[in-house]
Amino acid sequence: MTTFGTGRLPGLPDAVTICEVGPRDGLQNEATPLPADVKVEFIERLADAGHAVVEATSLVHPKWVPQLADAEEVLRRLDRRPGVRYPVLVPNQRGLRRALDLGVTDIAVFASATESFAKANLNRTVAESLEMFAPVVAQARESGMRVRGYLSMCWGDPWEGEVGAGQVVEVATRLISLGCTELSLGDTIGVATPGRVAALLDALVAAGVPVGTIAVHFHDTYGQGLANTLVALQHGVTTVDTSAGGLGGCPYAKSATGNLATEDLLWQLEGLGIRTGVNLEKLVETSTWLAEKLGRPSPSAVVRALGS
């Protein structure tokens, strides 16, 4: 808990689920590759801090994300705790087969709201990528898996500029129709502002997407991550993606900087009296430890304030 008191605001949820993406989205763009034992310890520390959802790794080809080339080793060595979910990103049916063989229960697929990023990230058009995901999602659901659909470039694209809400809604509703159980809206290059976040959420709900299936994933490039998250919470969103210590970026969008830091969000949520189940002090210790492994300080303001 914070030591400076709490103050509630109207229209906010009593509890928020944090989807901790540090081990996957956070580490995939780091210049310093970490050994598998450090990754396993990182994930286990995050669970020990109280996280109920920790995105463990990505089963993509090592050629594309070499930092996560040891994904199978990490998953085999990981002590998976009861009550904690460990989603894994899979790119295709081969990745799904690997996930099933490794006992994974939650997967994610990664789509784009824009053609330019779909080409850069998946070497496919938006339509072709959705066609590729269709059998993956169907088979995963038949196997009893939960399936998260990431949707990137929801507010802006480095090649196409501003992305309109209608364009996002079109792809989002198709992901839901495929069978995705959750939709994570990504501000991949961090250009969203609160009014545009509200407008997209309103448009999605108007199109029939239940707000309970929506998560938000903000990058903090322009310092808007906390403000954008607060607006999302006011609109009924209760799942927020963050990365311990503010790690992350995107190897296919060079203007994408780190994710919103989990510690920074926790400081805000605790000050608002919103429950997360995550222990801030333990998380700061973990991010400080990981920063030492990476050889650089954490970009999180709260880690710098409490970890010094």
C-alpha positions in Angstrom: 0.0 0.0 0.0 1.0 3.6 -0.5 1.9 5.6 2.6 0.3 8.8 1.5 -3.4 7.8 1.7 -6.1 7.0 -0.9 -8.9 9.0 -2.5 -11.6 7.5 -4.7 -12.9 8.9 -7.9 -16.4 8.2 -9.2 -16.9 5.7 -12.1 -13.9 3.5 -11.4 -13.8 -0.2 -10.7 -13.1 -1.7 -7.3 -10.5 -4.0 -8.8 -8.2 -4.2 -11.8 -6.4 -7.2 -13.4 -2.9 -6.4 -14.5 -1.6 -8.5 -17.4 2.1 -8.4 -16.8 3.8 -8.5 -20.2 7.4 -7.9 -19.1 8.8 -11.4 -19.8 7.5 -11.3 -23.4 6.8 -7.8 -24.7 9.3 -6.3 -22.3 12.3 -8.6 -23.1 11.7 -9.1 -26.8 13.3 -5.8 -27.8 16.1 -5.7 -25.3 19.7 -5.4 -26.7 21.0 -7.6 -23.9 19.8 -11.2 -24.2 19.1 -12.8 -20.8 19.8 -16.5 -20.0 16.8 -18.8 -19.5 17.4 -19.1 -15.7 17.1 -15.3 -15.3 13.9 -15.3 -17.4 12.4 -18.1 -15.3 13.4 -16.3 -12.1 11.8 -13.1 -13.4 8.5 -14.8 -14.2 8.5 -16.5 -10.8 9.3 -13.3 -9.0 6.4 -11.6 -10.8 4.0 -14.4 -9.6 5.4 -14.1 -6.1 4.6 -10.4 -6.1 1.0 -11.3 -6.6 0.4 -11.2 -10.4 -2.4 -13.5 -11.5 -1.5 -13.1 -15.3 2.1 -13.2 -16.5 2.7 -13.4 -20.2 5.6 -15.8 -20.2 7.1 -15.8 -23.7 6.5 -16.1 -27.4 6.7 -19.2 -29.6 7.7 -17.4 -32.7 10.7 -18.5 -34.9 14.0 -17.4 -33.2 15.0 -15.7 -36.5 12.3 -13.0 -35.8 12.6 -12.6 -32.0 16.1 -14.0 -31.0 15.8 -12.7 -27.5 13.0 -15.3 -26.9 14.7 -18.2 -28.7 14.7 -20.2 -25.5 10.9 -20.1 -25.0 10.5 -23.9 -24.8 13.3 -24.2 -22.2 11.7 -21.4 -20.1 8.3 -23.0 -20.2 9.6 -26.4 -19.3 11.6 -25.0 -16.3 8.9 -22.7 -15.1 7.2 -23.5 -11.8 3.6 -22.7 -12.8 1.7 -21.8 -9.7 -2.0 -22.7 -9.2 -4.2 -19.7 -9.8 -1.6 -17.9 -12.1 -2.1 -17.8 -15.8 0.9 -17.8 -18.1 -0.2 -16.7 -21.6 2.1 -17.4 -24.6 2.1 -15.6 -27.9 1.7 -18.0 -30.9 2.0 -16.9 -34.5 0.4 -19.8 -36.3 -0.7 -23.5 -36.1 2.8 -24.7 -35.6 3.2 -22.4 -32.7 -0.1 -23.7 -31.3 1.0 -27.3 -31.5 4.2 -26.4 -29.6 2.1 -24.6 -27.0 -0.2 -27.6 -26.5 2.8 -29.9 -26.2 4.2 -27.7 -23.5 1.0 -27.6 -21.5 0.1 -24.0 -22.2 -3.5 -23.1 -21.3 -3.6 -19.4 -22.5 -2.4 -18.2 -25.9 -2.4 -14.9 -27.7 -2.4 -14.0 -31.4 -1.0 -10.7 -32.7 -3.0 -8.7 -35.3 -2.7 -5.2 -36.7 -5.3 -2.5 -37.3 -3.2 -1.2 -40.2 -2.0 -2.7 -43.5 1.5 -1.3 -43.1 2.2 -2.8 -39.7 0.6 -6.1 -40.8 3.1 -6.2 -43.7 6.1 -5.2 -41.4 5.2 -7.6 -38.6 3.6 -10.6 -40.3 4.5 -10.1 -43.9 0.7 -10.4 -44.7 -2.2 -8.1 -45.3 -4.7 -7.6 -42.5 -7.1 -10.0 -44.2 -4.4 -12.6 -44.8 -3.3 -12.5 -41.1 -6.9 -12.9 -39.9 -7.2 -15.9 -42.2 -4.1 -17.4 -40.7 -5.3 -16.9 -37.2 -8.8 -18.4 -37.8 -7.8 -22.1 -37.5 -5.4 -21.3 -34.6 -8.1 -19.6 -32.6 -10.6 -22.4 -33.4 -8.3 -25.2 -32.5 -7.2 -23.4 -29.3 -10.8 -22.9 -28.2 -11.6 -26.5 -29.0 -8.7 -27.5 -26.7 -10.2 -25.4 -23.9 -7.7 -22.6 -24.2 -8.4 -18.9 -23.5 -7.3 -16.8 -26.5 -6.3 -13.2 -26.3 -6.3 -11.1 -29.5 -3.7 -8.4 -29.6 -4.6 -5.5 -31.9 -1.7 -3.2 -32.6 -1.6 0.4 -34.0 -5.1 1.2 -32.6 -4.5 5.0 -32.5 -1.5 5.7 -34.7 0.9 4.0 -37.1 4.4 5.2 -38.0 3.8 4.8 -41.7 0.1 5.7 -42.0 -0.3 8.3 -39.3 -3.6 8.6 -37.4 -5.7 5.5 -37.3 -9.5 6.1 -37.3 -11.8 4.3 -34.8 -13.8 2.7 -37.6 -10.7 1.0 -39.0 -10.0 -0.4 -35.6 -13.5 -1.5 -34.9 -13.6 -3.4 -38.2 -10.6 -5.6 -37.3 -11.5 -5.9 -33.6 -15.0 -7.3 -34.4 -13.4 -9.8 -36.7 -11.1 -11.0 -34.0 -14.0 -11.4 -31.6 -16.0 -13.3 -34.3 -13.0 -15.7 -34.7 -13.5 -16.7 -31.1 -11.0 -14.5 -29.2 -12.0 -14.4 -25.5 -10.2 -11.1 -24.9 -9.2 -8.1 -27.0 -6.1 -6.1 -26.1 -6.0 -2.6 -27.7 -2.4 -1.6 -28.4 -1.1 1.9 -28.6 2.0 0.5 -30.1 3.9 3.9 -30.7 2.3 5.7 -27.7 0.5 8.4 -29.5 -3.0 8.0 -28.0 -4.5 10.8 -25.8 -7.5 10.4 -23.4 -10.2 11.8 -25.7 -9.2 9.4 -28.5 -9.1 6.5 -26.1 -12.7 7.3 -25.0 -13.9 7.6 -28.6 -12.5 4.2 -29.6 -13.9 2.5 -26.5 -17.3 4.1 -27.2 -17.2 2.9 -30.8 -16.3 -0.6 -29.9 -19.1 -0.9 -27.4 -21.5 0.6 -29.9 -20.4 -2.1 -32.4 -21.3 -4.8 -29.9 -17.9 -5.6 -28.3 -18.5 -6.2 -24.6 -16.4 -3.9 -22.5 -15.6 -6.8 -20.3 -13.6 -8.5 -23.1 -11.5 -5.4 -23.7 -8.0 -4.8 -22.3 -5.7 -1.8 -22.9 -2.0 -1.8 -23.7 -0.4 1.6 -23.7 3.1 2.6 -24.5 4.4 5.6 -22.7 6.3 7.3 -25.5 4.7 10.7 -24.9 4.0 10.2 -21.2 0.2 9.6 -21.7 0.0 6.0 -20.5 -1.4 6.7 -17.0 -3.9 9.3 -18.3 -5.1 7.0 -21.0 -5.5 4.1 -18.6 -7.6 6.2 -16.2 -10.0 7.1 -19.0 -10.2 3.4 -20.0 -11.1 2.5 -16.4 -13.7 5.2 -16.3 -15.2 3.5 -19.4 -15.5 0.1 -17.8 -12.2 -1.6 -18.8 -10.8 -3.7 -15.9 -7.8 -5.3 -17.5 -4.6 -3.3 -18.2 -1.4 -4.6 -19.8 1.8 -3.2 -18.2 5.5 -4.2 -18.0 7.6 -4.4 -14.9 10.0 -1.5 -14.8 8.6 -0.1 -18.1 10.5 -2.6 -20.2 9.6 -3.0 -23.8 9.1 -1.7 -27.3 8.5 -3.3 -30.6 11.2 -4.6 -33.0 9.0 -3.8 -36.0 8.1 -0.2 -35.0 11.2 1.7 -34.2 9.3 4.6 -32.7 7.8 2.4 -30.0 9.4 2.9 -26.7 8.7 1.1 -23.4 5.3 -0.1 -22.1 3.6 1.7 -19.3 5.5 0.6 -16.2 3.6 -1.7 -13.9 4.9 0.1 -10.8 3.7 3.5 -12.1 0.2 2.1 -12.6 0.2 0.4 -9.2 1.1 3.7 -7.5 -1.9 5.3 -9.2 -4.3 2.4 -8.5 -3.3 2.1 -4.9 -3.8 5.9 -4.5 -7.3 5.5 -5.9 -8.1 2.6 -3.6 -8.3 0.0 -6.5 -7.3 -3.5 -5.7 -4.8 -5.4 -7.9 -3.4 -8.1 -5.6 0.1 -7.1 -6.6 2.6 -6.1 -4.0 4.3 -2.9 -5.1 7.4 -3.3 -2.9 8.1 -6.8 -4.2 7.7 -5.6 -7.7 10.1 -2.7 -7.2 12.6 -5.2 -5.9 12.1 -7.4 -8.9 12.5 -4.5 -11.4 15.6 -3.2 -9.6 17.1 -6.7 -9.7 16.3 -7.1 -13.5 17.7 -3.6 -14.3 21.0 -4.8 -12.8 20.9 -7.9 -15.0 20.3 -5.7 -18.1 23.0 -3.2 -17.1 20.9 -0.1 -17.1 18.5 1.7 -14.8 14.7 1.2 -14.9 12.8 3.8 -16.8 9.9 3.6 -14.3 9.5 6.7 -12.2 8.2 4.7 -9.3 11.1 2.2 -9.4 13.5 5.1 -9.4 11.7 6.8 -6.4 11.3 3.7 -4.3 14.2 1.6 -5.4 16.9 4.1 -4.6 
